[in-house]
């Protein structure tokens, strides 16, 4: 009887198949890419696959994560994926974990080292960065992947031989100024953030009432923050009336009438833009008539933009539903797949958009934006998963044959584009970027008990006396714990400073003469008991690693003919040329025009690719 692995054997040949069959593979993430990836790995015939995922199955996953069914909703993704995929090939050992990959108790460095290769299928930058760092430290090859709509990419990462996940800067999450959200929205997303994180949260979700609406650390906005807090307190007081039949009218009059009238009265705010127009509960109520019937009709088509009266009817109707569900013991949380909460946020966002003369989005569009949904397409996930498996086969074959570098040279980063003439594009692998703070560092491991080892022993015995560091260096973890002007922690143990086994500390050499690249020390607690004297002797005799040189950026290039310019005496005045706003905008426009048409690969590289 033919085996499930017969096709893989025919495709790759006996030698390659033997090299990959007994590989021990770690897969992180069991979502859109992860489900396709696990299916492909199982059909490939690998003997052992471990899969880690912290998430549970949601209704919105079912359209593209085909290892799950409706009966699996709320169950751990990793367990259900393992159970379903094992039916494809019962001979394969699949070990699922419903846990956070950053849990060092469950997943220490030694655990990462036990795998031949790691495949990332994550939608979280923080987790991706963490797995990247652990694979570099464990010296285990990693295949990183991500998708966004029709676009995607896969990237092989091998420590010391290729760029890592952090070598190229990643887009930071979008945040909005408090004053913009509260007083001067200008985009649909501003109104959606206000409706979801401010209005809904304060009225129905006590658990998140202290959650910031936005990220804003500017001290100049202290007055705006205070005003926002005052308004939040007013809404909390209104929440006490949640069981009242007038509840909807009370919060509507505050948020859509009186607050807007106050903003509209500030003439200086509206000199260059249209002032907001307050809404009247009485007028909208009269126009809506039987608001439940109108709301039902409006909700039939979620891709149609609502009028003010339709949004008003949906707001009242969804408020009725939320009031019936709300109790002090079980506050409500926003969920894009919870129709009641989504209807409320959508209606509130539409009304606020109309007040500020902003483009109105449909409920379908608001669901995407409020749920932070990056478009995910099953076909894209399947293609990227297949590419990841092909790259894994090349790396595993090279690893087993002792030719990993040659295998990496034949395994480029692959970009997937929606352009019909350039569906795939590739980019050869470059070495680690010397300026990368993650992969271009010197690494070493300290087998010391953090509950006994003091920072002074690290600073004086190891770094200064043994490894000949100058006095000019700093040590950081999540924050600064030592530098020449901050030595308060020298006599504290590492554990007192929050540095436990499996923790990293980074040494920044700040000397002027031949500075070292950053030194990354991994703290591992040994099984044997250690005394302080034994630790001192260990650190005093520890072999010095081969330090990399610190990257020093080259000086900026000057214009070749700048020195040839001769100025007349009249030109030697200390004039300052001021770029006017219009000129600046024109310069920016010219800069954009100079970019020309991007190739699909360049276009994809500008994306934040996530599953």
C-alpha positions, 0 to 999 in steps of 0.5 A: 500500500502506498505511503503518504510520503511516497510523493515526497520521496519521488520529488526529493530523492532518497538521499534528501528524503533520508536527511529530512525524514528524521528531523526534529522541527519546531513550528511557532504559530497555528494560525493561517500560515501555521495550519497550511504549514503543519499540513505540508510538514505532515505530508512531507513525512517528518518524524517529529513536529512540535507546535506552539500557539497561545491562541484559541480558535475564533469564528473569524478563523474558519474561512482560512484555517482549514484544520478547524471546524465550528465545533472547535471554537474556543479550543486551543489552536495548537491541540486541534491542529495537531489532532486534525493533522495527525489523521493525515499521517498517524505515524508522525509524532506531533507535540502541541503546546498551548502556551507562550513561546516566551515562557522560559520555564517551558521553553529554555534555550536547551529546548530550542537547541534540541531542534534541527530547524524552527519555522515561524508562522506568527502575526506578532512582531514581539514574538517573532523578534523573540524567536529570532533571538533565541534561534540565533543564540541556540544556533538553529536555522529559522525560516521566517514567513508572513502574509498581508493580503495577496503579498507575502514573503519567506526568509531563511535565517542562519546565525552568522551567515544571513541577515536576521529578522531585526536587520531591517527596521520594522514598521512601528504600530500606529498611534494617535495623539490624544487631542486628535481623538478627543477633539479634532478627528480628521480620518475614519480611524480616529472616529473608530478608535474613539468609539471602541477604546473610549465610548464603548470601553467606558460604558460597558467594559470596566476591565479596560476602563484604565486602558489608554485610548492612545499612546502619547508621552508628550508632556505638552499634552498633559492638559488634554490628558486631564480633559480626557480623564475628566470626560471618562469620569463623567461617562463612568458616572453615566454608566451607573445609570445603565439599567435606566430606560433613559441610559441611551439618551443620557450618554447620547446627549453628552457625547453627541450633543453637549461635548460637540457644542463645546468643541464647536464654540472654540472658534480658533480650532476651526479656522482652517477646517469645518466646525463639527455639528452637534446632533439632536436626540429628539430630532433623530428619534422623530425621524427614526420612528420605530428604530428597531425596524429601521435598525434591522433593515440597516443591518441587512447590508453591512457593506452599505454606509449608513445615514445619520438616522440609520446609525442612530437607530442601530445605536439605540438597538445595540444599546438595548441588547448590550443593556440586557447582557450587562451585569456588574459581575460580567462587564462586556468586552469588544469583539469584532465577531460579537454582533452587539458590540460591533453594531454599537461601535460601528453606529457610534463611529458613523455618527461621529464621522458625520459630526466632523464631516469625515468620510463614513465607513460601512460596518464591514469596513469598520469591522476590519479597522476596529478588529485590527484585521490585516487581510488574510487570504487562504491561497496566499497562506498556502503558497507562503507555507509551501515556500517555507517548507521548500526552504526548510528542505534545502536547509535541513539537507545542507545541515545534515550534509555539513553544507549549510552555507552552500544550502543557504546560498541556494535558498533566497528570500522569496517575495510574493506579489499580486502583480501578474507579471512578477508573482515571485521575486527573490533576493539573495542572502546577505551576511548579518548587517554590522549595525544590527543590534541583535545578530551582530553582537558577541555572545557568551553564556554564564553558568552562574546562580543568579541568586548568589552572583552579584553585579559587582562580580560581573562588572569587576571580576569578569569584564574589567579584570578578566576580559580587560574592558575599560571603565566606559561601558554600560549594562542593560536588561529592559533598562539600565542597571549599570554605567560608570555614573550609576553604580548603585546596583553593584552589590545586588544579586542578579536575581534582585535585579530581575535577572534569572536563569534564561535571562539576557544582559547586554554590555555596551562598550562605550570606550573611545579606543577600539570599542567592542560590539555589544556583548550579550550574556545569557545567564543559565543557572547550573544544577550544582550548588555554587558559593560566591567564592566559586562564582568569583573563581569561575568568572576570573578564569572564564575564556574570553570570547572572540569579540567583534569590532563595533560598527562605526558608520561611515561619514556622510559623503560630501558633494565632489565639486563642493570644494570647487565652488568659489564664492564672491565676497557678497556671498560670504554673509551668514545668510540663512535660507528658510524653506517655506512650507510650500517649498517643503511640500514641493520638495517632498513631492519631488522626492516621492516622484523620484522614487519611480515605480517600485518593483513588486519586491521593493513594494512588498519590502515596504509592507508590514507582513503579518499573517 
